[in-house]
Structures are given as structure tokens and as C-alpha cells.
Amino acid sequence: MSSNVVSNEFLTGLEKSLGYIRGFAASQVIYSFLQEGIFSLLEDGLDINAIAQKKGFAPNLLRTVFEYLAVEGILEKSTSENGQVNFQISNYGKNISTYYQGWFNLLIGGYSPIFANIPNIMSQGTNYISRNGKWVGVGACQISQNDVFPLANKMMEEIKPNVKTIVDYGCGSALGLCEFCNQNPNIKAIGVEPDEGAYQAGLNLVAAKNLQERITLVNSAALDHEINEVPDFILFWFVLQEIYGQNGEAALIEFIKNIGVNFPDSYLHVIEVDYAIDNEEVMKSPLGLGFYNPYFLLHPFTDQKLVSDQKWTEIFTKSGFEIIKKEAVDPKVDPTGLVIGYVLKYAESGV
């Protein structure tokens, strides 16, 4: 092999390897600045000295980070006539806070302990270290504003207009329930959230939006919570995967079936991810590489079980439910088609 070929192969591999390092560094910096509210301060027009003073940061170190973010296109750097260097947030930087921070909160804030400890978890077991449930719940709800919430609104409206009562298992930060209540003044809801941090975040959000009279939150695991009133819809968004992983298929089927027996007039609205790891076209797409591949990786390490759309259909049938509506999220938001919504109705059959 000629030295020229070796050189080309080396550079190609190096560029790919450094891409991983770039993403690691950028994701950590962006997440930390979201947590500190730096992007919001820039949007408010504060300059570097005012931000350093407000946050108690060393100005020279803050400038170093700003220089880094300017190269990444998150900030814009300019020099005034008197030679003073200024930084403003770019349009993309503004969009990180507005549209994209959910992915950082979920994967960096919520699951970075898992990614950093994969060898230890493989040798010591999944109890070795936990995800950060607060940021998993907050991030998942923020992401869902783009895909799941619009899909759920559409599907529920088509099945049963003028919904009055909702029970949401695994409600996270309760952002979805708040949005439902804001859009429909007749809805009352109960949110069930097992993680203490996400539950507290939900209480804070509900209080901030003055929805305490319409939204009740319960800090409980799904299997431990009993529904007292007949709801129009019972929501399971990315929750059945966790019950499946931690309790097994038989327990999951029994749980779903019992809901059908006890609440035959209620609809179940389920959102799950089609585990399409062998679909190379999807997995090699930007969303596949950037989100679904790490998403698929981390779930077994947190005792969650992802399965195919075909397998979910089988489980619903065994539980005695019929799929009366099925739809993927808007392809303009997620063209992979992997996030699927199901509306289920108890059919008094199954196993």
C-alpha cells in the first residue's frame, strides 16, 4: 500500500475520530451553558463582562468559552471601531434554547452517567449507577413538544373530542399535561411519575402555570398506582418499555389487561419506539446516528426493553386490546417513522 493511500486513510479516520471528540466537548459545554442560563443572558443583551459579574465567572475564562462557541457558530464575534471584541448569540444559538435543549437535557443531563460507566455496568449490573431521572423527565417532555404532543392531540381529538379526564403514567415534568390543559379548559388530569426529581419539577411547573386545581401529580411507580375515576384516556408514553424491561412480558400483559378489565370504556394512548436497529437506511441517517443509535444503546443499561412495532402489536393483542388508530409522528419533525402512537380499546379477548 502506497504512503499516499495510507495518508488518505489516516486522515479520513482521524477526521471521523475527531468528530466524536468535537461532539463530546460541544455537548458538555452547551448543556452546562443551558443549565447556567448563559444563552438567555446573551439574548437579553448582556455583554461578556456583565455576564461574568452576574454569574461570578472569571472574565478571561468566560471569553475563552465564548471564543470556542463562536467557532462552533453558536455565538457571533465582532469587533467595534475602538477594537473591543463583542459576542452575540447566533440564530442557531437562540434555537438551541427554543427548540433543541430537550435533547441535551435528556441525553447529556439524564443519561451521561450511563454512557460514562458502560464497562462498570456490564460487569457490576444495572444497579451500579442510575440515570438522572429529573433530566430524563424534563428532557423527554421538551422533546415531545415537537413530535409527541401534536400527535397525541391529533389522535385523541379524532377519537374522542372534548376530552375531560386524563391519567398520564410517567408524566415527567408534567409539561404535556400543562399544554393539554392550556389548549382545552375542560381537561382535568392526573400525572403519575416515579422519579422524585421529575415529580418535583412537575409540581413546580404546575404551580408556575397556576394549574393546581386541574392537574394532580402523584409520586408513584405505574404498577403501584390505582386509578380511582374512569378517565377518557390513559397515557403511556415511553413507559411500557420500562415496565417490560423491569418486570417482564407476562407482568406487562397482566398490567395492561387489568386496566382494560377495570376501565373498558377508557382509551389507552401509547407512544413507543420501533426498535429498528437492523434498518440500515434509518440508522445511518442523521437522526439515526445522532439520536436513535445512542437511544437504543442506553435502554438495556437502564432496565428498559425496546421492541419492534410488530412485537408491541402482539403484546396489545395478548392484553385484550384492539388497535383502533396507529400513526407515526410528523415526518417533517422526524422522518425515521420510529416513534409511533397507538390508540387502544379493550376488546375482551387476549390471553
C-alpha positions as CSV (number, residue, x, y, z in Angstrom):
1,M,0.0,0.0,0.0
2,S,1.4,3.4,-1.0
3,S,2.2,6.1,1.5
4,N,-0.4,8.3,-0.3
5,V,-3.1,5.7,0.3
6,V,-2.1,5.3,3.9
7,S,-2.1,9.0,4.4
8,N,-5.6,9.3,2.9
9,E,-6.9,6.5,5.1
10,F,-5.3,8.1,8.1
11,L,-6.8,11.5,7.5
12,T,-10.2,10.0,6.9
13,G,-10.1,8.1,10.1
14,L,-8.7,11.0,12.0
15,E,-11.5,13.3,10.8
16,K,-14.1,10.8,11.9
17,S,-12.5,10.3,15.3
18,L,-12.1,14.0,15.9
19,G,-15.8,14.4,15.0
20,Y,-16.7,12.2,18.0
21,I,-14.4,14.3,20.3
22,R,-15.9,17.6,18.9
23,G,-19.4,16.3,19.7
24,F,-18.4,15.2,23.2
25,A,-16.9,18.6,24.0
26,A,-19.6,20.7,22.4
27,S,-22.5,18.8,24.0
28,Q,-20.9,19.2,27.5
29,V,-20.4,22.9,27.0
30,I,-23.8,23.6,25.5
31,Y,-25.6,21.6,28.3
32,S,-23.7,23.4,31.0
33,F,-24.5,26.8,29.5
34,L,-28.1,25.9,29.2
35,Q,-28.1,25.0,32.9
36,E,-26.4,28.3,33.8
37,G,-28.8,30.3,31.6
38,I,-25.9,31.9,29.7
39,F,-27.7,31.8,26.3
40,S,-30.7,33.6,27.9
41,L,-28.4,36.3,29.3
42,L,-26.9,36.8,25.8
43,E,-30.4,37.0,24.3
44,D,-31.2,39.7,26.9
45,G,-28.3,41.7,25.6
46,L,-25.8,41.3,28.4
47,D,-22.1,41.6,27.3
48,I,-19.4,39.3,28.5
49,N,-18.4,41.5,31.4
50,A,-21.9,41.8,32.7
51,I,-22.4,38.0,32.4
52,A,-19.1,37.3,34.2
53,Q,-20.1,39.6,37.0
54,K,-23.6,38.3,37.3
55,K,-22.5,34.7,37.4
56,G,-19.3,35.2,39.3
57,F,-17.2,33.8,36.5
58,A,-13.6,34.7,35.7
59,P,-13.9,37.0,32.6
60,N,-10.9,35.6,30.8
61,L,-12.2,32.0,31.1
62,L,-15.6,33.0,30.0
63,R,-14.1,34.7,27.0
64,T,-12.3,31.5,26.2
65,V,-15.6,29.6,26.1
66,F,-17.2,32.3,24.1
67,E,-14.3,32.1,21.5
68,Y,-15.0,28.3,21.3
69,L,-18.7,28.8,20.8
70,A,-18.1,31.4,18.1
71,V,-16.0,28.9,16.2
72,E,-18.9,26.4,16.5
73,G,-21.4,29.0,15.2
74,I,-23.4,29.2,18.4
75,L,-22.1,32.8,19.1
76,E,-21.1,35.5,16.7
77,K,-18.0,37.5,17.3
78,S,-17.5,41.1,16.1
79,T,-15.0,43.9,16.8
80,S,-16.1,47.5,17.3
81,E,-14.3,50.6,15.9
82,N,-12.4,51.0,19.1
83,G,-11.1,47.5,19.0
84,Q,-13.5,46.0,21.6
85,V,-14.4,42.4,20.9
86,N,-18.1,41.6,21.3
87,F,-20.1,38.4,21.3
88,Q,-23.8,37.9,20.4
89,I,-25.8,34.7,20.2
90,S,-26.5,33.5,16.7
91,N,-29.8,32.5,15.3
92,Y,-28.8,28.8,15.8
93,G,-27.8,29.5,19.3
94,K,-31.2,31.0,20.0
95,N,-32.8,27.9,18.5
96,I,-30.9,25.6,20.9
97,S,-32.7,27.2,23.8
98,T,-36.1,27.4,22.0
99,Y,-36.2,24.0,20.2
100,Y,-33.3,21.7,20.9
101,Q,-32.4,21.8,24.6
102,G,-34.6,18.8,25.3
103,W,-32.1,16.5,23.5
104,F,-29.3,17.9,25.6
105,N,-31.3,17.6,28.8
106,L,-32.3,14.0,28.0
107,L,-29.0,12.6,26.7
108,I,-26.4,14.7,28.5
109,G,-28.2,15.7,31.7
110,G,-30.2,12.5,32.1
111,Y,-28.1,9.7,30.6
112,S,-24.4,10.9,30.7
113,P,-23.8,8.8,33.9
114,I,-24.8,5.7,31.8
115,F,-22.6,6.5,28.8
116,A,-19.6,7.2,31.1
117,N,-20.0,3.9,33.0
118,I,-20.8,1.3,30.4
119,P,-17.9,-1.1,31.3
120,N,-18.8,-0.9,35.0
121,I,-22.5,-1.5,34.3
122,M,-21.6,-4.5,32.1
123,S,-19.5,-6.0,34.9
124,Q,-21.4,-4.9,38.0
125,G,-25.0,-4.9,36.8
126,T,-27.6,-2.2,36.0
127,N,-27.8,-1.2,39.7
128,Y,-24.3,0.1,39.6
129,I,-25.3,3.7,38.7
130,S,-28.6,5.4,37.8
131,R,-29.6,7.9,35.2
132,N,-30.7,11.4,36.4
133,G,-34.4,10.9,36.4
134,K,-35.2,14.6,36.7
135,W,-33.4,15.5,33.5
136,V,-34.7,12.4,31.7
137,G,-38.3,13.5,32.5
138,V,-37.7,17.2,31.7
139,G,-35.8,16.5,28.5
140,A,-38.3,13.9,27.2
141,C,-41.2,16.4,27.8
142,Q,-39.3,19.2,26.0
143,I,-38.6,16.9,23.0
144,S,-42.2,15.8,23.0
145,Q,-43.3,19.3,22.3
146,N,-42.0,18.8,18.8
147,D,-43.5,15.4,18.0
148,V,-45.5,13.5,20.6
149,F,-47.7,16.3,21.9
150,P,-49.0,17.3,18.5
151,L,-49.5,13.7,17.5
152,A,-51.3,12.9,20.8
153,N,-53.6,16.0,20.5
154,K,-54.5,15.0,16.9
155,M,-55.2,11.3,17.7
156,M,-57.2,12.0,20.8
157,E,-59.3,14.7,19.1
158,E,-60.1,12.3,16.3
159,I,-61.1,9.5,18.6
160,K,-62.9,11.4,21.3
161,P,-63.4,15.2,21.0
162,N,-63.9,17.2,24.2
163,V,-61.8,15.0,26.4
164,K,-62.5,15.7,30.1
165,T,-60.2,13.4,32.1
166,I,-56.7,12.1,31.5
167,V,-54.4,9.8,33.5
168,D,-50.7,10.1,32.4
169,Y,-48.4,7.4,33.6
170,G,-44.8,8.6,33.5
171,C,-45.7,12.2,33.1
172,G,-42.1,13.5,33.6
173,S,-42.1,17.2,34.3
174,A,-45.9,17.4,33.5
175,L,-45.3,19.7,30.6
176,G,-47.6,17.7,28.4
177,L,-50.4,17.8,30.9
178,C,-50.0,21.6,31.2
179,E,-50.2,22.0,27.4
180,F,-53.3,19.8,27.2
181,C,-55.0,21.9,29.9
182,N,-54.0,25.2,28.3
183,Q,-55.4,24.1,25.0
184,N,-58.6,22.6,26.5
185,P,-60.2,24.4,29.5
186,N,-62.3,21.3,30.3
187,I,-59.5,18.8,30.9
188,K,-58.6,17.6,34.3
189,A,-55.6,15.3,34.7
190,I,-53.6,13.1,37.0
191,G,-49.9,12.6,36.3
192,V,-48.1,9.6,37.8
193,E,-44.3,10.0,38.0
194,P,-42.0,7.6,39.8
195,D,-38.8,9.7,39.9
196,E,-38.7,12.2,42.8
197,G,-36.7,14.8,40.8
198,A,-39.0,14.8,37.8
199,Y,-42.1,14.8,40.2
200,Q,-40.8,17.9,41.9
201,A,-40.1,19.6,38.6
202,G,-43.7,18.8,37.7
203,L,-45.0,20.3,40.9
204,N,-43.0,23.5,40.2
205,L,-44.3,23.7,36.6
206,V,-47.9,23.1,37.5
207,A,-47.7,25.8,40.2
208,A,-46.0,28.2,37.9
209,K,-48.8,27.8,35.4
210,N,-51.5,28.0,38.1
211,L,-53.0,24.7,37.2
212,Q,-53.1,23.1,40.6
213,E,-56.8,22.8,40.5
214,R,-56.8,20.9,37.3
215,I,-53.6,18.8,37.5
216,T,-52.9,16.4,40.3
217,L,-49.4,14.8,40.5
218,V,-48.6,11.5,42.2
219,N,-45.1,10.3,43.0
220,S,-45.5,6.6,42.3
221,A,-44.5,3.8,40.1
222,A,-47.0,2.8,37.4
223,L,-47.6,-0.7,38.9
224,D,-48.3,0.8,42.3
225,H,-50.9,3.5,41.3
226,E,-54.6,2.7,41.3
227,I,-56.9,4.8,39.2
228,N,-60.0,5.9,41.2
229,E,-62.1,7.5,38.5
230,V,-62.9,6.4,34.9
231,P,-60.7,8.5,32.6
232,D,-61.3,9.2,28.9
233,F,-57.7,8.5,28.1
234,I,-54.9,6.7,29.9
235,L,-51.5,7.7,28.6
236,F,-48.4,5.6,28.4
237,W,-45.7,7.5,26.6
238,F,-42.3,5.6,26.6
239,V,-43.4,3.9,29.8
240,L,-44.4,0.4,28.7
241,Q,-40.8,-0.2,27.6
242,E,-39.7,0.3,31.2
243,I,-42.4,-1.9,32.7
244,Y,-41.4,-4.6,30.2
245,G,-37.7,-4.3,31.0
246,Q,-38.1,-4.3,34.7
247,N,-41.0,-6.8,35.2
248,G,-41.1,-9.0,32.1
249,E,-43.6,-9.6,29.4
250,A,-46.1,-11.6,31.5
251,A,-46.3,-8.8,34.1
252,L,-46.7,-6.2,31.4
253,I,-49.5,-8.0,29.7
254,E,-51.3,-8.6,33.1
255,F,-50.9,-4.9,33.9
256,I,-52.4,-3.7,30.6
257,K,-55.2,-6.3,30.7
258,N,-56.2,-5.3,34.2
259,I,-56.6,-1.8,33.1
260,G,-58.9,-3.0,30.3
261,V,-61.0,-5.1,32.6
262,N,-61.4,-2.3,35.1
263,F,-61.8,0.5,32.6
264,P,-63.3,-0.9,29.4
265,D,-64.7,2.4,28.3
266,S,-61.3,4.2,28.5
267,Y,-58.9,4.5,25.7
268,L,-55.2,3.8,26.0
269,H,-52.9,6.2,24.2
270,V,-49.4,4.6,23.8
271,I,-46.3,6.1,22.4
272,E,-43.4,3.7,21.8
273,V,-40.3,3.5,19.6
274,D,-40.0,0.8,16.9
275,Y,-36.7,-0.9,17.6
276,A,-35.4,-1.0,14.1
277,I,-31.7,-1.4,14.7
278,D,-31.3,-3.5,11.5
279,N,-32.8,-0.8,9.3
280,E,-29.5,0.5,7.9
281,E,-31.1,3.3,6.0
282,V,-32.8,4.7,9.1
283,M,-29.9,4.0,11.5
284,K,-27.3,5.6,9.2
285,S,-29.5,8.8,8.7
286,P,-28.6,11.9,10.7
287,L,-31.3,11.3,13.2
288,G,-30.4,7.6,13.4
289,L,-26.8,8.3,14.1
290,G,-27.3,11.3,16.3
291,F,-30.2,10.1,18.4
292,Y,-31.6,6.7,17.9
293,N,-28.3,4.8,17.9
294,P,-27.4,6.2,21.4
295,Y,-31.0,5.9,22.5
296,F,-31.1,2.2,21.6
297,L,-27.7,1.7,23.3
298,L,-28.7,3.1,26.7
299,H,-32.0,1.4,27.3
300,P,-30.8,-2.1,28.3
301,F,-28.4,-0.4,30.6
302,T,-31.3,1.2,32.5
303,D,-33.5,-2.0,32.5
304,Q,-35.8,-0.9,29.7
305,K,-36.7,-3.1,26.8
306,L,-37.3,-1.7,23.3
307,V,-39.1,-4.0,20.8
308,S,-40.4,-3.7,17.3
309,D,-43.8,-2.3,16.2
310,Q,-44.8,-5.9,15.4
311,K,-44.0,-7.0,18.9
312,W,-45.9,-4.2,20.5
313,T,-48.9,-5.1,18.4
314,E,-48.6,-8.7,19.6
315,I,-48.5,-7.5,23.3
316,F,-51.5,-5.3,22.9
317,T,-53.4,-8.2,21.3
318,K,-52.4,-10.6,24.1
319,S,-53.6,-8.0,26.6
320,G,-57.0,-8.0,25.1
321,F,-56.8,-4.6,23.3
322,E,-57.5,-3.7,19.7
323,I,-55.5,-1.0,17.9
324,I,-58.1,1.4,16.6
325,K,-55.7,4.0,15.4
326,K,-52.0,4.0,14.7
327,E,-49.8,6.8,13.4
328,A,-46.2,7.9,13.4
329,V,-45.1,11.4,14.3
330,D,-45.0,14.1,11.7
331,P,-42.2,13.2,9.2
332,K,-41.3,16.9,8.9
333,V,-40.1,16.6,12.5
334,D,-38.8,13.0,12.5
335,P,-38.6,11.3,9.1
336,T,-37.4,8.0,10.5
337,G,-41.0,6.9,11.4
338,L,-39.8,5.2,14.5
339,V,-41.9,7.0,17.1
340,I,-45.4,5.5,16.8
341,G,-48.7,6.4,18.5
342,Y,-51.3,3.8,19.2
343,V,-54.9,4.3,20.4
344,L,-56.1,1.1,22.0
345,K,-59.6,-0.1,23.1
346,Y,-60.3,-3.1,25.3
347,A,-61.8,-5.9,23.2
348,E,-62.4,-8.5,26.0
349,S,-60.1,-11.1,24.4
350,G,-56.4,-11.7,24.6
351,V,-54.7,-14.3,26.8
